[in-house]
Amino acid sequence: MGILFTLLKNIPLLLPSLAWVLGLLFARLEWVVFPYFLIFLLLLPWWRKLWFWFLLAGLLFGGFSLVWQQQQTRVHDSWLGQKIHIQAQIHDIRHTAQYTRLRLENVQRDDGNKLDALIDVYVYHQQLKLLPDMQIAATVKLHRPHNKKNPAYFDYVQYMFTQGVAASGSVSGSIEVLHQQVSWLTLARQHIRQALSGLDKNQQGILLALLLADRSQIPLSIDDTFAASGVTHLLAISGLHMGLVAGWFFLLAWWLMTRREAWIVRFPVRLVALSAGVLLAFTYALLAGFPIPAQRAFLMLLAGVIAWLTRASQVPLNTMFVALLLITMFDPASVLSISLWLSFVATSALIIWAGQQAATKSMLAQAWLWFKGMFWVSVIASLATLPLIGYVFERLPTWSLLANVVLVPLYALWVLPLALLGELLALLGLSAWASTVFSWSAVGIEQGNQYLLWIQDLPLADVWLRADMPWLFVVLGLLLLVVGVLWLQARRIAAASLLLVGLSAYVWLGLSEAEVVRPKLHVWDVGQGASALLSLPDFQLLVDAPGKRGSKYNGGSIAAQNMRHLGLLHVDAMVISHAQSDHAGGLSRLLANLNGVGALWLADVPKNRMYFKDILDKYPVQWLKKGDVLTLGQGVHMQVLWPPQGYAPKNNNNASLVLRVSFSDGQTLLLMGDAEAPVERALLASQDAENLKAIDVMLMPHHGSKTSSTTHFVNQVRPKLVIAQTGYQNHYGFPKDEVVKRYQDVGSQVLDTADGAVRVIFEDGHLNIE
């Protein structure tokens, strides 16, 4: 309690700032307004307290800003669901291997109607020579942002809303450039890109992220390595980068101004040097396009500078709360941003630690303190942000300290200074010199990448956590607070012991898996694709992982995320029905987002041996053929009904695995993949026809296409429940109305994952459907 009273006394903005943030948070979370209004009434007796009025101000300001933002991002239905011709200005461009995303502003239709908001349009299979600020004309088809309806999902709607984007869609036909003039900032960024163009993709992608806040060119394997090692913050323009830029130019300005005694006497050297550092950090962020995280990082840097200048009269942590107030006033939506809280928690922890350090005048002692400080910066920042990283990213950066201790100094002393020098040379038009300096910086990047790859080979280097216990991260946060208090009280042994026990318990609980009591089938909403999990008490079978190959977020990552939210971190077997992207394109992302896959089960057909050749040597593979019977668990068996070994049809859909699962209570599940009418006829003509009668649960063949689910087949199977796996408002029109009617005519209940994920629990002879 004594520490609490000391905090309230020395940091007068603690309670007002927290009250302001809570007010903003309550206002932004619209669905919780009513219960928090009741809480507000209960707090009325404290109306004389300053924090009460900050809470009220946060509620009002948050509500007003939310309504204003909703008005700005409103789009009329006449803009949606049809091809329209527009004129617009390019706000931003992102290139990936799969597509080019154009973010457009000042959007106007041919009839003169305008949009106040931004829109995102995607261009596929076109080589584009476009730059930001250009005026273009194009034909587009737009739709509102839409969330996948799964137990666990990324809130894409909220993300687009905070970005000010009202709609997204695709471009039809070619793009016409109406006006090519671009701003000096766009030209400057283009000079930097050109100077980087000769580097290897791995190094070029990282330098683009460091200098221009463009992470789209970082190869997926490198991005995953940074994330698993807990150093992904090095790839974003964060408070660390702002501090490094400001620090380097502060030291340069300090060195220049102390060359003459007259300057030392006449000018406030410290203030001038700090101002130079802050000004260059602002310029650095401006060249990167001043993305929202960079804006927050700059305000945090400004607060840190003020805290240092006023450290004799102010508690530095109090200034951090000033920064928090400024950031959330400037950008109320940031109260829901993980990047803000990661920066705030890490910076606050470091400020508290720095306040405990003793000063020294010895150059050797200062150098030792600097290296010692870099070590402790890595330790404290890693520990302080661990609960947030675990909760949001659902992974355990086991070797984060080992990675940060090396990578942070490497980037601070080598990579970033040389990158900034190369950027300056590029802006001065010295492209050849800039390219040379960038190549020197790239040497450091490559050494860092090799070090991270070495870390990736260590035990537990890439570990995911179960995400169904949010209380675990709260407990860890509270435990770290207690550890910090004990450390500040010089009770080091008690602090270290508590930390060791707490982290051990956290890892043990986070890596345990939930108990499965009865068989369950989870059919995910993965867009226009298929993915389902058959979860048994002693066996986890995942069927299909769709998506664009090479993309970071797709059906494979969605399936893995939902498994983690069920408390499951591995699958015993991964079945891919057939080699097409809407069933198999997300396999690599699925494998990268779980802690283990026992084996891949694939149909023994030529197409699969070609399509999956890149991973056949990395995972155990069991080749399946018609007639195989596998045991999945106690009393649960799976029969392979199709295809025959070596089958090579012209239509690859007909090479789909058709699997019949029978449970100990007699219930059955039929998995059809994309099998079409020829396969259905072959099955009904075979000796397996009896096994297709009166199925309990079935995944609708080929997403409900007319090429499957023939009348004769449906009349034979007569499933109690049939689930179509389709994308929301998919342009195929799946499932087709006539197909749905065929199933309804035989008494089947028809569900569609476009309306949300489906869970079926097999309970003692009957189905519990959610």
FIMAR-410306 format. One record per residue (C-alpha): x, y, z. Coordinates in steps of 0.02 Angstrom, whole numbers, plus 50000, padded with zeros to 5 digits. Layout:
BEGIN
XYZ ...
***
This chain:
BEGIN
500005000050000 501455011750036 502075010149857 500315013849793 500205029949895 501935034949836 501425032349654 499845042849677 500855056549758 502325057049636 501325053349480 499765064349494 499245060149315 499155041349350 497315040449399 496695054249281 497585046249133 496915028949172 495165036249194 495295045249026 495865029448939 494465019249018 493195032348963 493845031348784 493835012448790 492045011548854 491475023548717 492375014148577 491644997348631 489865001948584 489094985548641 489614988448822 488945006248840 487415001748945 488274991649083 489655004649097 488345018249108 487735009549266 489515008949331 489665027549294 488105030849401 488875020849542 490425031849533 489435048149550 489835049849737 491645053049686 491185067649572 492355079249666 493865068749616 494885074249465 494905056749391 492995056749385 492995071549265 494355063649160 493275048049148 491785058549094 492845068148969 493505051848897 491735045048877 491105060848790 492635063448679 492705044948635 490865044648589 490995060548485 492545054548392 491725037648359 490155045448284 491205057348178 492285043148114 490745032848074 490065047247970 491725048847878 491775030447833 489955028547784 489655022047608 487965021147520 487355004547451 487395011747274 489305010547281 489274991947321 489024975347234 489114981647055 490434987746933 490645006646940 491855018346854 492815029946968 494155043146969 495295044247120 496995049047187 498205035647245 498515037747431 499665022847454 500275007347360 500774990147426 501504976847313 501534958247356 501874942547256 500004939247243 499284956647211 499504975447214 498424985047337 497975002947294 497285013747434 496285027647352 495675044547414 494605058547338 493555045047256 492215051047133 490985041647023 490535046546845 488875053546909 489805065847021 489505057047189 491015057447304 491665047247450 492425055547603 493285039347654 494705029147582 494445013347482 495614998647448 495614990447277 496644975247228 497444972247060 497954954647007 499094948846867 499554966246805 501244975046797 500884992546860 501985008046852 500995018746973 501525030447113 500605038547258 499765055347216 499375050047037 497595052946976 496845037246899 495225030946823 494655012846841 493165001246846 492974993247017 491764982147113 491694986347298 491014978547456 491034983047640 492364974947750 491754958447822 492364947747968 492494929047962 491234921748085 492284910148191 492524908248380 494214916648355 494464929648221 495454945048173 494294960048181 494574965548002 493064977348007 493754986848156 495494987248078 494844994847917 493755006948016 495245013648114 496185015547949 494755026047880 494375013447742 492525011747700 492564998447564 493704986847469 493614977347306 494484973147144 494894981846981 494104975846819 495094979246661 496524991546646 496915007246746 497035024046658 498245037146726 497425054446716 498755064946803 500545059446835 501225073646941 501755067647114 502345076347273 504155079047323 503905066347463 503365052847339 504865056947228 506025056047379 505335038947427 505525033147248 507375038147248 507625027547404 506735012647325 507805013847169 509405014247270 508824998447361 508284989047206 509944980147178 509964971347347 509444953547386 507584951947423 507884947247605 508904962847642 507924974447528 506284969847614 506984973747787 507734990447732 506074995447652 505244991747818 506555001547917 506555016847803 504855017547719 503735007447837 503364995147696 503424977247763 502554969547612 504204964847529 504934955047675 504954936547627 503744926447731 505104914947799 506094929847865 504544938047938 504104921848030 505874920448098 505814938048171 504104934848248 504594918248327 506184925948400 505284940748479 506174954048375 504794958548254 504794976048331 506414979048235 505414978248072 504224992348120 504565010948141 504345010348328 504915019948479 506565010548473 506935016748297 506395034448339 507505034148491 508985027548392 508795040748255 508605054648382 510055047748485 511265046948339 510895064548283 510925070848462 512685063848481 513215071148314 512525088348358 513295087448532 514995083048460 514925097248332 514375110448457 515685105848586 517105108448461 517135127148505 517155134148679 516185149648624 514705138948568 514695129948734 514585146648825 513325155148710 512095141248669 511115128548772 512065113948696 510975100248770 509345108248713 510015111848538 510685094148519 509065086548581 508065097648463 509155091948317 508845073748364 506965076248378 506915085848212 507845071948121 506725058848199 505225068648134 506005069247960 506355050547967 504515047148007 503945059447873 504955050547738 504135034347793 502435042247760 502115045347945 501075029547972 500015029148129 501265018548231 502635031048185 501525045448243 501295036948412 503135032748424 503615050848388 502455057448524 503185044448643 504935050248596 504435068348626 503775063548797 505395054448836 506425069748788 505345081048898 505485068449039 507375068849026 507455087949018 506305089949169 506955075249270 507555086649410 505785093249441 504655079449374 504515060749393 504885054649214 503465042149220 502255056549245 502785063349076 502405046548998 500605048549054 500605065648971 501145056848811 499755043948833 498475057948850 499145067048696 499175051348588 497405046248633 496765063948608 497585064748437 497015047148390 495605040548503 495555024048408 497325020448468 496605015248636 496224998548550 497954997348469 499144984048532 500634993848464 500235008548578 500154997748734 501714987948690 502675004248668 501935012048826 502254996848937 504034994248873 504505012748883 503745014949057 504674999749122 506305006349051 506035023649126 505745015849298 507325005449278 508355020249216 507875030249369 508785017649478 510455019049387 511925028649454 512875041249347 514725040349313 515985051849229 517265038849177 517255035548989 517665017149016 516325015749148 515085024549033 515475012348892 515224997649010 513595005249073 513015007348893 513284988848851 512564983749018 511094995348984 510764987448813 510674970448899 509464976349031 508434985848902 508184969248812 507774959948974 506554972749042 505674976248877 505484957548844 504764953949016 503644969349023 502814965448857 502734946548879 500904945848940 500304956948796 501304947148667 500624930748734 498824937048735 498824945548565 500044935148462 499744918448554 501564913248548 503004911248668 504594920348614 505694907948707 507344914948648 506804933148639 508154938848759 509504929548663 508894937348501 508664955148567 510344955948655 511214953548488 509984960948362 509594977248453 511444982748463 511754976248286 510334986848216 510755001548330 512605002348289 512704995548112 511104992648013 510095008248051 511505021248049 512105015047879 510315014047816 510025032247867 511645037447782 511115028247624 509415036647633 510245053847644 511375050047495 509875044147394 508945060247433 510465070347375 510415061247208 511995050947241 511175034447195 512785024647167 513485029847336 511805026347418 511755008747344 513505005347410 513085011147585 511455001247581 512464985747535 513554988647689 511984989847795 511364973947713 512904964747776 512304967747953 510544962447906 511174946247832 512224942547987 510684945748095 509624934347986 510894920348000 510944922448188 509034921348197 509044905748089 510284898248213 509104902648355 507674894448258 508604877948270 508644878648461 507374868648562 505664877048585 506174890848464 504474892448380 503114889148509 501264893448506 500184895448662 498414889948694 497254904948687 495734899048783 496384905148952 496474924248946 496604924749135 498324916949119 499034932849040 498204943849172 498984933449310 500674934449225 500534953449212 500114954949397 501544943249442 502784953849342 502164969349433 502514961049600 504234955449538 504614973349486 504104980249655 505184967449746 506654971649633 506484990349665 506444986549851 508144977749829 507364960849873 508254953049725 508244934749779 506364935049814 506044943749648 507114931549548 506334916349635 504554922449605 504974926349423 505704909049394 504214900149472 502954911349385 503714909749212 503864890849232 502024889549277 501564901049133 502504890549006 501824874149076 500014880149072 500204888948904 500904873448820 499664861148895 498174856048789 496314855948829 495454839448864 494224833448733 492794823848813 491724818848664 491904819148474 491654836148394 491674842348216 492164860648192 491864867548018 492694884648002 492194900047903 493734901947794 492944911347648 492784902347482 493704886747537 493604871947654 494334867747824 493654857047965 494294849148125 493724832348190 494184833048374 494194816548468 494704812648648 496324804648587 496534810748407 496474827448315 496124826548128 496154842548026 495414841947851 496004854847723 496844871847738 496384884047598 497164900247541 498324908647417 500024900147424 501324911947495 500074923347585 500334926447770 498504925947824 497354913147743 496254898347785 497734888947857 498124902447984 496254904348023 496104885748061 497654886048172 497044901448266 495364893248302 496224877548361 497264887648484 495654895548548 495004877948580 496584874648682 497324863148548 499094865648486 499404850748372 498544839048251 498894820548241 498504820048056 498204833147921 497104827347777 497114836947613 495654831647504 496484836647340 497774848247265 496864864647239 497124881347326 495374881847404 495814865947499 497714865347505 498434882947474 498534887047660 499434871247712 501124879747740 500324893047851 499424879747951 501034870047979 501914886148032 500544890848157 500444874948260 501674866248376 501594849748286 500834839548145 500964820648163 500774816247979 500054822047814 498724810747739 498614812747551 497774803247411 499024792347318 498794800947149 500084808847032 499424826647053 499784826647240 501584821047217 501884836247107 500864849047205 501604844747376 503384840947321 504114855347425 503524847947590 503554829247561 505314827947635 504894838747786 503414829147860 502904810847874 501664806847735 500414792747730 499734789547555 497904784647552 496944774547422 495234767047401 494974752547522 496104758847662 495404758747839 496224768947977 495914769648164 495764787548228 495444783748409 494534771848525 493044765448427 493264778048284 493724771848110 493944780447942 493664771547776 494404778347615 493044776747481 493954786247342 495094788247240 495934772347175 497824772247185 498654781647041 497004789446983 497314804046862 495694811846801 495634826846684 494644836246817 495684836446977 494104838647082 493754820247049 495394815347131 494684821447297 494764809947447 493054803447497 493124797947679 491814789547789 492084791047977 491104779548094 490974782648281 490774770048421 488934774548444 488554770848261 488484788748197 489364792848034 490234807547950 490524808947763 491904820047691 491734822847503 493014836147456 492594842847283 492054826147210 490854828647065 489484818546980 490634805446899 491334800747071 489594800247146 489014788247010 490564777347034 490274776447223 488454771647203 488944758047079 490294750747193 490194738747338 490354753747454 488614759847408 487884752147567 489094762747670 488314778547597 486564775947664 485834787047801 487374797447841 487224808047998 488364822647951 489084826947782 490154840847709 489264845947549 490264841047393 491114855047298 490404868847408 488644866247339 489054867047153 487824860147024 489214848546965 488974838247123 487554832447236 486564823747100 484774819047143 485164800347146 486654802947262 485704814247382 484254801847389 485474788147436 486474797647567 485034807047650 486134815947779 485314822447937 486464837647927 487414843947774 488634858547786 489114869247637 490824877447650 490694893847554 491284911847559 490174926447610 489304933247453 490434922447344 490304926247158 489974907947116 488284908747202 488704893247308 487784883847372 486624883447224 484764884847266 484304868947173 485644859247266 485034865647435 483254860647386 483794842847344 484464840647521 482954848947600 481794837547501 482554822247586 482404830247758 484194836547780 484604851547885 485704862947779 486974874947855 488214886547768 489864892347843 489604909147756 488354912047898 489634906948028 490694892248086 489744876448134 490094864848280 489334847448291 489484837148450 489184818448432 488304813848594 487704796048628 486814793448464 486164811048433 486874827348364 487094843548460 487254856848325 487874874548359 
***
